[in-house]
């Protein structure tokens, strides 16, 4: 596996939620720096040594609501 993709969203209660695409990995972090560490740890725990991805790609989405 060359790379793994995560969809990252802001959690309603604060922080961030990350869900892998095509693999059952889910994690969260209080800020982006801690999320990066949590995602790396989750990927390393999920895959056996030498079988994991070389690249972790995060797709971060943010929703904003404006009054008209």
N, C-alpha and C positions, 0 to 999 in steps of 0.2 A: 504494500500500500504506500503510495507516494505521498499523499496528503489526506487530511481529514478536515471536514468543514463543520463549524459550529454556528448556530444561529443564536445570537445574544440579544436579550431584551432587558429593559429596565424592569425590575420587580416593583409591583405596586407599593410594597412596604419599604422600598429602598433597596439599593444594591442591584446586582445583575444576575440573570439566569442564563445558563448556556446549555444548549441541547445539540448533540451531534446529529448530523444528517446521515442516515443509513446505518448507524451503529447505536447501540443502547448505552449511551453515556450522557449523564445529566449532572451538572454541578452548578454552584452559585458562589458569589463573592460579594463582599461589601463595597468594593470599589474595583476599578479596572485592574489595578496592580495585583490585588489579591485574587481576582478572577483569573488572571494569566497563570498564577501559581497553581490554582485549583484545577484549571483545565489541563495543564501539563501533568500534574499528579494523577488526575483521573485517566488520562490517556496511557500513562506509564503503567498504571494498575490494571487497565483493561487488556492490554496486549502483552504477549510473552516477549522476552528480550529478543531483539532483532526482527520482530514481525510488525512492529508499529510503524506509523507514518513518519516520514522525514520532516513534513511541514504540517503545522496546525494553522488553519485559516479561520479567523473569526469574522463573521458578518454581523456587525452591530447595528441594530435598528433602534430608532428613537421616535416616539410619537409625541407630537405637540398639538394642542387644541387652541385655536384662536377664536375670539369672538368676532363676528362679522360686523 
